[in-house]
Amino acid sequence: MRVAIVGWAHSAFGKREEPDVEALIASVAAEALAHAGVEPRDVGAVHVGVFNAGFSRQDFFSSMVLQAVPELRFVPATRHENACATGSAAIHAAIGDIAAGRARIALVVGAEKMTHASPVQIADSLLAASYRKEEGDIEAGFAGIFGRIAQLYFQRYGDASDALAAIAAKNHRHGVANPYAQMRKDLGFAFCRHPSEKNPLVAGPLKRTDCSLVSDGAAAVVLADEETARTMPRAIAFRAAVQANDFLPMSKRDPLAFEGCARAWAKAHEVAGTSLDDLSFVETHDCFTIAELIEYEAMGLAPRGQGARVALDGTTAMGGRLPVNPSGGLKAKGHPIGATGVSMHALAAMQLMGEAGEMQVPNATLAGVFNMGGVAVANYVSILERVR
């Protein structure tokens, strides 16, 4: 049984006035149901994605949707956490409920509140998505981890600083058109390329413009079985929804190969009967620019070690052969951990419905979404198409 996205809601990302995760969940839950034209009584399952890892003392979020939509009382509700892929984990669980016949319609909400925390707390909380026994003392937290990955990539394949700056500049240029983005400013290649007082080095060769933003925000999607979805105003079906997990310690694998990402993409295309050439655009997990670069290679857009070429030749820009992150990605849009995967799917659905406004990819028919937790540890790929 195929499952489809039939409605969504999306807050602006950034430093939000809402005091906590509960309020962020409330900001999108009822709106998503209304957008889908779904009554709460028809919802058979609720799935909530919140990473937390110390950002909030409250750590039991599953029933918080009921605070916003009290009519959902007694509906099964579950909280999910899978590092930065938390939102996609919640979506996949909802797909499973519908495919198994446990629900006809499901509500998925992802949210995170991060900006209130100190830089030290943020770095430590994010390191919860690493293997602390080996990686927990790396300076600068997750930025330090990806800084080391960037250094290793440069040593193996050559200096890719121009390519990383091109990725950052592209995503910030795309983000100008995204009304939900935290940073809607075209920073330009030169600013992203050269260290400066406003763009200092953060870890290894990574500058501030190479790192995704600390964000608050929430997003929600409503899912339905395809038969039900075809009776509704919007229906964006999953042709594939694939997860592949790899070892958590980087010491047990090649950290530049992103093998779990490659496996998930390959399996998704096998399930969907597609290839990369069939996709109209991709929303990919650019927590750091080096991650997007390696993901080009893992998804098959460039051979190993040659991702810089497609970053520099315009392939992945709007108007290129395969636009990547037309939303601005995590780099410009922001990265409230639990909301990110849900946001990526909601924005892809907007594109396929032709409802993406100024960030619309012309004639978009097939979307790829890649969301990962950790350093390519929890890997989720979705291939989406409009069926109504």
C-alpha positions as CSV (number, residue, x, y, z in Angstrom):
1,M,0.0,0.0,0.0
2,R,1.4,3.4,-1.0
3,V,1.3,6.3,1.3
4,A,0.9,10.0,0.4
5,I,1.5,13.4,1.9
6,V,-1.9,15.2,1.8
7,G,-1.2,18.4,3.8
8,W,1.5,20.3,5.8
9,A,2.4,23.2,7.9
10,H,5.8,24.9,8.4
11,S,6.9,27.6,10.8
12,A,9.6,30.1,10.0
13,F,13.0,28.8,11.3
14,G,15.3,30.9,13.4
15,K,15.2,32.4,16.9
16,R,11.5,31.9,17.7
17,E,9.4,33.6,20.3
18,E,7.7,30.4,21.4
19,P,9.1,29.5,24.9
20,D,9.4,25.7,24.4
21,V,8.9,22.7,22.2
22,E,5.3,22.3,23.3
23,A,4.5,25.7,21.8
24,L,6.4,25.0,18.6
25,I,4.4,21.7,18.2
26,A,1.2,23.6,18.8
27,S,2.2,26.2,16.1
28,V,1.9,23.6,13.3
29,A,-0.2,20.6,14.4
30,A,-3.7,22.0,13.9
31,E,-2.6,24.0,10.8
32,A,-1.4,20.9,9.0
33,L,-4.7,19.1,9.7
34,A,-6.6,22.1,8.4
35,H,-4.4,22.3,5.3
36,A,-5.2,18.7,4.5
37,G,-8.9,19.1,5.2
38,V,-8.7,16.4,7.8
39,E,-10.8,16.2,11.0
40,P,-9.0,15.1,14.1
41,R,-11.4,12.3,14.5
42,D,-10.1,10.7,11.3
43,V,-6.5,10.6,12.5
44,G,-5.4,7.1,13.5
45,A,-1.8,7.7,14.6
46,V,0.4,10.6,15.8
47,H,4.2,10.6,15.4
48,V,6.4,13.3,17.0
49,G,10.1,13.9,16.3
50,V,12.2,15.8,18.9
51,F,15.9,15.2,19.3
52,N,16.3,17.1,22.5
53,A,19.5,15.6,23.9
54,G,19.5,18.1,26.8
55,F,18.1,21.2,25.0
56,S,15.0,20.8,27.2
57,R,14.4,19.4,30.7
58,Q,11.1,18.1,29.3
59,D,11.8,14.8,27.5
60,F,8.4,13.2,27.0
61,F,6.8,14.8,23.9
62,S,4.5,12.2,22.3
63,S,1.2,13.5,23.8
64,M,2.1,17.2,23.4
65,V,0.2,17.3,20.1
66,L,-2.9,16.7,22.2
67,Q,-2.3,20.0,24.0
68,A,-2.8,21.7,20.6
69,V,-5.5,19.4,19.3
70,P,-7.4,18.0,22.3
71,E,-9.7,16.0,20.0
72,L,-6.7,13.6,19.4
73,R,-7.0,12.4,23.0
74,F,-6.6,8.5,23.1
75,V,-5.1,8.3,19.6
76,P,-1.8,6.4,19.7
77,A,1.1,8.8,19.8
78,T,4.8,8.0,19.7
79,R,7.9,10.2,20.0
80,H,10.9,9.4,17.8
81,E,14.6,10.2,18.0
82,N,17.3,9.3,15.4
83,A,19.8,12.2,15.7
84,C,19.5,14.7,12.8
85,A,17.2,12.3,11.0
86,T,14.6,12.4,13.8
87,G,11.9,13.9,11.5
88,S,12.3,11.3,8.8
89,A,12.2,8.6,11.5
90,A,8.8,9.9,12.6
91,I,7.6,10.0,9.0
92,H,8.8,6.4,8.3
93,A,7.0,5.2,11.4
94,A,3.8,6.8,10.2
95,I,4.2,5.2,6.8
96,G,4.5,1.9,8.5
97,D,1.3,2.4,10.5
98,I,-0.6,3.2,7.3
99,A,1.0,0.4,5.3
100,A,0.2,-2.1,8.0
101,G,-3.5,-1.0,8.2
102,R,-3.2,0.4,11.7
103,A,-4.2,3.8,10.6
104,R,-5.7,5.4,7.5
105,I,-4.5,8.9,8.2
106,A,-1.5,9.9,10.4
107,L,-0.2,13.2,11.7
108,V,3.6,13.8,11.9
109,V,5.2,16.7,13.7
110,G,8.8,17.6,14.1
111,A,10.1,20.3,16.4
112,E,13.2,21.6,18.2
113,K,14.1,24.6,20.4
114,M,17.8,25.3,20.4
115,T,18.6,29.0,20.4
116,H,18.2,29.5,24.1
117,A,21.1,27.3,24.9
118,S,24.7,28.5,25.3
119,P,27.3,27.6,22.6
120,V,28.9,25.1,25.0
121,Q,25.6,23.4,25.7
122,I,24.7,23.3,22.0
123,A,28.1,21.7,21.1
124,D,27.7,19.1,23.9
125,S,24.1,18.3,23.0
126,L,24.9,17.8,19.3
127,L,27.8,15.5,20.3
128,A,25.1,13.1,21.6
129,A,24.7,12.2,17.9
130,S,28.4,11.0,17.8
131,Y,30.2,8.0,19.3
132,R,31.2,9.7,22.5
133,K,33.7,7.0,23.5
134,E,35.9,7.9,20.5
135,E,34.6,11.3,19.3
136,G,33.2,13.0,22.4
137,D,36.3,15.1,23.1
138,I,36.8,16.5,19.6
139,E,37.1,20.3,19.9
140,A,34.2,22.4,18.5
141,G,31.7,19.5,18.8
142,F,30.1,18.3,15.6
143,A,31.7,21.1,13.6
144,G,35.0,19.7,14.8
145,I,34.0,16.2,13.5
146,F,33.1,17.5,10.1
147,G,36.2,19.8,10.1
148,R,38.2,16.6,10.4
149,I,36.3,15.0,7.6
150,A,36.9,18.1,5.4
151,Q,40.7,17.9,6.2
152,L,40.8,14.2,5.4
153,Y,38.9,14.8,2.1
154,F,41.3,17.6,1.1
155,Q,44.3,15.2,1.9
156,R,42.8,12.4,-0.2
157,Y,41.3,14.3,-3.1
158,G,42.8,17.8,-3.1
159,D,41.8,21.2,-1.7
160,A,38.0,21.6,-2.2
161,S,37.7,25.0,-0.6
162,D,36.3,26.6,-3.8
163,A,33.6,23.9,-4.0
164,L,32.6,24.3,-0.4
165,A,32.2,28.0,-0.9
166,A,30.2,27.4,-4.0
167,I,27.8,25.1,-2.1
168,A,27.4,27.7,0.7
169,A,26.9,30.5,-1.8
170,K,24.4,28.5,-3.8
171,N,22.3,27.5,-0.8
172,H,22.2,31.1,0.6
173,R,21.2,32.3,-2.9
174,H,18.4,29.7,-3.0
175,G,17.3,30.6,0.6
176,V,16.5,34.2,-0.4
177,A,13.3,32.8,-2.0
178,N,12.3,30.6,1.0
179,P,9.9,32.4,3.3
180,Y,10.6,29.9,6.1
181,A,14.4,30.3,5.9
182,Q,16.4,31.6,8.9
183,M,18.8,33.5,6.7
184,R,17.4,35.1,3.5
185,K,20.6,36.7,2.3
186,D,22.7,36.1,-0.8
187,L,26.2,36.1,0.7
188,G,28.0,35.6,-2.5
189,F,31.0,33.3,-3.4
190,A,33.7,35.7,-2.3
191,F,32.3,36.1,1.2
192,C,31.9,32.4,1.6
193,R,35.3,31.6,0.2
194,H,37.6,33.8,2.3
195,P,38.0,33.8,6.1
196,S,37.1,37.1,7.7
197,E,36.0,38.7,10.9
198,K,32.4,38.0,9.9
199,N,33.2,34.6,8.5
200,P,35.9,33.1,10.7
201,L,37.3,29.6,10.6
202,V,35.4,27.3,12.9
203,A,37.0,23.9,12.6
204,G,39.7,22.8,10.3
205,P,39.0,24.3,6.9
206,L,35.4,25.0,7.7
207,K,34.3,28.6,8.1
208,R,31.1,29.8,9.7
209,T,29.4,29.8,6.2
210,D,30.2,26.1,5.9
211,C,28.1,25.3,9.0
212,S,24.3,25.0,9.3
213,L,22.5,27.4,11.7
214,V,21.3,26.8,15.2
215,S,17.5,27.1,14.9
216,D,14.1,26.8,16.5
217,G,11.2,25.7,14.4
218,A,8.6,23.1,13.6
219,A,7.0,21.4,10.6
220,A,4.2,18.9,10.2
221,V,2.8,16.7,7.5
222,V,-0.4,14.7,7.2
223,L,-0.1,11.3,5.6
224,A,-2.9,9.0,4.2
225,D,-3.1,5.8,2.2
226,E,-3.1,6.5,-1.5
227,E,-6.8,5.5,-2.0
228,T,-7.8,8.1,0.5
229,A,-5.3,10.6,-0.7
230,R,-6.7,10.6,-4.2
231,T,-10.0,11.9,-2.9
232,M,-8.2,14.9,-1.3
233,P,-7.0,18.2,-2.7
234,R,-3.3,17.3,-2.6
235,A,-1.6,13.9,-2.8
236,I,2.2,13.5,-3.0
237,A,3.0,9.8,-2.9
238,F,6.1,8.0,-1.7
239,R,7.4,5.9,-4.6
240,A,10.1,4.9,-2.2
241,A,11.0,5.4,1.5
242,V,14.2,3.7,2.5
243,Q,16.4,3.6,5.6
244,A,19.9,2.3,5.9
245,N,21.9,2.4,9.1
246,D,25.7,2.2,9.4
247,F,28.2,1.8,12.3
248,L,28.1,4.7,14.7
249,P,31.9,4.9,15.3
250,M,33.7,6.5,12.4
251,S,36.7,4.3,13.2
252,K,34.7,1.2,11.8
253,R,34.2,2.7,8.3
254,D,35.5,5.1,5.8
255,P,34.1,8.5,6.9
256,L,34.4,9.9,3.4
257,A,32.4,7.1,1.7
258,F,29.0,7.8,3.2
259,E,28.2,4.2,2.4
260,G,24.9,4.2,4.2
261,C,23.8,7.2,2.1
262,A,24.8,5.4,-1.1
263,R,23.0,2.2,-0.1
264,A,19.8,4.1,0.8
265,W,19.8,6.0,-2.6
266,A,20.5,2.8,-4.5
267,K,17.7,0.9,-2.8
268,A,15.3,3.8,-3.2
269,H,15.9,3.9,-6.9
270,E,15.4,0.2,-7.1
271,V,12.1,0.3,-5.2
272,A,10.9,3.4,-7.2
273,G,12.1,2.1,-10.6
274,T,13.9,5.4,-11.1
275,S,17.4,6.8,-11.6
276,L,19.0,10.0,-10.6
277,D,18.4,11.4,-14.1
278,D,14.6,11.1,-13.4
279,L,14.6,13.5,-10.5
280,S,13.6,17.1,-10.9
281,F,15.4,18.2,-7.7
282,V,16.9,17.0,-4.4
283,E,16.6,18.2,-0.9
284,T,19.8,16.9,0.8
285,H,21.3,17.1,4.3
286,D,23.8,19.9,4.2
287,C,24.5,20.2,7.9
288,F,28.0,21.2,6.7
289,T,29.0,22.0,3.1
290,I,31.5,19.1,3.1
291,A,28.5,16.8,3.8
292,E,26.6,18.1,0.7
293,L,29.8,17.6,-1.3
294,I,30.2,14.0,-0.3
295,E,26.5,13.4,-0.7
296,Y,26.9,14.3,-4.4
297,E,29.2,11.4,-4.7
298,A,27.2,9.0,-2.6
299,M,24.0,9.7,-4.6
300,G,25.9,9.1,-7.9
301,L,25.9,12.7,-9.2
302,A,29.7,12.6,-9.4
303,P,32.4,9.9,-9.0
304,R,34.3,9.5,-5.7
305,G,36.5,12.5,-5.1
306,Q,35.0,14.5,-8.0
307,G,32.0,16.2,-6.2
308,A,33.8,19.5,-6.5
309,R,33.2,19.5,-10.2
310,V,29.4,19.6,-10.0
311,A,29.5,22.1,-7.1
312,L,31.5,24.5,-9.4
313,D,29.9,23.9,-12.8
314,G,26.3,24.9,-11.9
315,T,24.9,21.4,-12.0
316,T,23.2,21.7,-8.6
317,A,22.1,25.3,-8.8
318,M,18.6,26.4,-9.8
319,G,18.4,26.0,-13.6
320,G,21.1,23.3,-13.5
321,R,20.7,19.7,-14.4
322,L,19.7,18.7,-10.9
323,P,18.9,21.5,-8.5
324,V,20.0,20.6,-5.0
325,N,18.5,22.3,-2.0
326,P,16.2,24.8,-3.8
327,S,14.9,25.6,-0.3
328,G,18.4,26.8,0.7
329,G,19.0,23.6,2.6
330,L,19.9,23.4,6.3
331,K,22.7,26.0,5.5
332,A,20.2,28.9,4.9
333,K,16.9,27.5,6.0
334,G,18.2,26.5,9.4
335,H,18.4,23.1,11.2
336,P,16.1,22.6,14.2
337,I,17.0,19.0,14.6
338,G,13.7,17.3,15.1
339,A,11.9,19.4,12.5
340,T,14.5,19.1,9.7
341,G,13.3,15.8,8.1
342,V,9.7,16.8,8.3
343,S,10.5,20.2,6.8
344,M,12.4,18.6,3.9
345,H,9.4,16.4,3.0
346,A,6.9,19.3,3.4
347,L,9.0,21.5,1.1
348,A,9.4,18.8,-1.5
349,A,5.6,18.3,-1.5
350,M,5.2,22.0,-2.0
351,Q,7.4,21.9,-5.0
352,L,5.6,18.9,-6.6
353,M,2.2,20.6,-6.1
354,G,3.6,23.8,-7.7
355,E,3.0,25.7,-4.5
356,A,6.6,26.6,-3.7
357,G,6.3,30.3,-4.7
358,E,9.5,32.1,-5.6
359,M,11.6,29.0,-4.8
360,Q,9.6,26.8,-7.3
361,V,11.6,24.4,-9.5
362,P,9.9,24.7,-12.9
363,N,7.9,21.6,-14.0
364,A,8.9,19.6,-10.9
365,T,7.5,16.0,-11.2
366,L,9.8,13.8,-9.1
367,A,11.7,14.7,-5.9
368,G,14.5,13.1,-3.9
369,V,15.0,13.7,-0.2
370,F,18.0,12.7,1.8
371,N,18.1,13.2,5.6
372,M,20.8,11.7,7.8
373,G,21.6,11.3,11.5
374,G,25.2,11.5,12.6
375,V,27.9,11.2,10.1
376,A,25.9,9.1,7.6
377,V,24.8,6.7,10.3
378,A,21.0,6.9,10.0
379,N,20.3,7.4,6.3
380,Y,16.8,8.1,4.9
381,V,15.9,8.5,1.3
382,S,12.4,9.3,-0.1
383,I,11.4,9.6,-3.7
384,L,8.1,11.5,-4.1
385,E,5.7,12.1,-6.9
386,R,2.4,14.0,-7.3
387,V,-0.6,11.7,-7.9
388,R,-3.3,14.3,-7.6
